[in-house]
Structures are given as structure tokens and as C-alpha cells.
Amino acid sequence: MVKTVFLDSCIFFECIEDPRNQTVLNHAINLGYTLVTSITGIGETVDQMRKRPDRSDFILAFINLYENLRVFTYYPDPIVADVCYHLANLEIDYRVEKTDRVHLGYAIAYGCDYFLTSDKNLIKYRVPHALEEVEFFKPKTITLEEFKERL
């Protein structure tokens, strides 16, 4: 069975800024993991990069990284919309940004095994009970370093 690893936008920055992090993801691919993100994750990544003075270099590095890692893109569908709606409106933990709850919503809706992020609040985030009752569960949410240790 293929295991899916959702990449939060911060992971792309970590890989661009330190190529050793890209090596971890390449190793995961070699072990049979599939790397994924959402169209909203891509949008957030590019939006953050375009605010930097070295934006052209970062955006080009992001596109190359995305292609080299063969990252698969998730798009919205009715299930994603429903999960994201619940994350936005039930048992809201305001320490977790709205955009991060949307990214997590994609990972939950598509049944990802892992969600990689450096956001400590997102790592601690609890999915609303209403989602768990209908068998939508939060993927194992860990840092890239913790994922490396698991490999």
C-alpha cells in the first residue's frame, strides 16, 4: 500500500533553504512514499515567496523542487469542501491559521498518512469530534526531522 505524505508550504521553504531536507524527501520517494500537497498549499507557497526580495530565485527553485520530487497536487472536491467547512466552523483552535486548517482539510479528506509541517500549533491541533465520528482522521502530523527519523 502506498503511503502519502502531505507537504505543508513551510516544508518547501525548508527544502529550498537547506538541500539536505530535499534528500530526506528523495529517500522517502525511494522507499515508496508519494509526496502530495494541495492547490491551496501551492498558492500559499508562491504568495509567500513573491513577497521576498529574491522572489524570482525562490519561485524558480520551488518549481524545480516540485518537479524533481514529483509532488502530486490535490484539488478541491465536495469531500474536501465538507471537511474544510467543519475545520473552519467546529471546535476552532484559533492558534492554527485558517490556511493551515484548509491544507490539513485536504490531507484529511484524501486520507494522507503523514502531514509534514514545522508549525507546532498544527502538530498539536485536534480534529473536531464531528469529523472523527464519520471516520475522518488527522494524519500523523510531524516535522520533517521527525519524519526523517521514522524513515
N, C-alpha and C positions, 0 to 999 in steps of 0.2 A: 504494500500500500504506500502510495506517495504521500510524503508529509509536506505540508505547505507552511511557509514562513512569510508572514506579512511584515513588510519593512515600513516603519513609520518614517516620516520625512527627515527626522534628525539622523537616521542611520545613513542616509545618502551623504549628508554633510560629514559624518564621521569617516566614511569611506574615502571621500574626496580629500579630506584633510590628512588622513593617515592611511596610505595604501595597505598597511598590514591588516586593516579591517576588511578590505576587499578580499584579501587572501582567506579570511575566515569564511566569507560567503562563497568563495570559489570552492573551498573544501566542502562546504555543505552541499553544493551542487554535485560535486563528485561523489558524495555519499547518497545521492538520490533525492535530495530535498528540492522542492520547487519554490522559487522566490516570487513573491507577489506584492503588489500594492494596489491602491485604488486610484481612479482618475482624480479624486479629490486630493489624495496624497501627492500626486504629481503636480497638481495645481498649486498646492501649498509650498512645495519644494521650490518650484520655479518662481513663485511670488516672493519668497524669502530671498532667493538668490538675486533677483533683479534689483533688490534694494542695496546690494553691496557695490562698492566701487569697482571691484574686479568681477562684476556680474557676467561678462562675456566668457571669461575663462571658466567660471563656476558652472554656468549653464551648459557650455560645451562639454565640460568634464562630467556633468550629470548625464547628459545624453549618451556619452560614450560608456559610462559606467552602467547605465540602464541596459544598453545593448549588450555589453560584454557579459553581464550577469544573466542575460536572457530573462529579465523580470517580466512576469505576466501582469497585465493590467485588468483589474476588476472594474466593471461598470455598474451603475445602479440598475436595479430591477425592483419589482414590488416587494420582495422579501427584504432587500436592503433598506428600502424606504420604511418598511414597518419596523424593523429593528432600530434604525436610526431615530425614528419617531419616539419609540419607547426610551431610548437612551437620552433623548433630549427633553423628555417630559415626565419621566418617573424617577423617583428617588435620586434626584440630581445632586451630584457631588460637584460643587462649584470650583473645587481646586483643579478639576480636569477641564481643559479648554473644550469649547464646542467642537472645534475642528477635530480634536483628538477623539472625542466621542463618536464622531462620524467615521473616522478611519477605523476605529475599533468596531463600529457597527458593520462595516464591510467584512472585516475579519470574522466576526461572529456569524453573520448571515451566510458566508461562504464556507464556514466550518474549518477555518485555519487551525493548525496545530500550535503554532507559535506566533507571537506578536512581538517584534523587536523594537525597543524604544529606549531612550535614555531618560524619559520623563518618569520620575519617581512617583508622582501622584497617579499617573496612569497605571503604573505597575501595581499600585495598591487598590486601584478602583474596583468596586464591586458592581457586578451587573445587577440591574433591578430583578427582584424576585419574579415579577410577571414574565420576564423573558426566560428565566430558568425553568419556570413551571411548564413552558411549552418547548422545553429542551433546546434553548439557545444558550450556549455557554461561552464564557470568556476563554480565549486561547491562553495557553501558558504565556504570560507577559513578562519578559525578561530583557535585560540589557544584552548588547552584542557580546560583551565579555562573558556573561553567564552562559550565553548560547555557545560560545567557543569552548567553554569547559564541558558542556554536555556532548559536544561532538567527539 
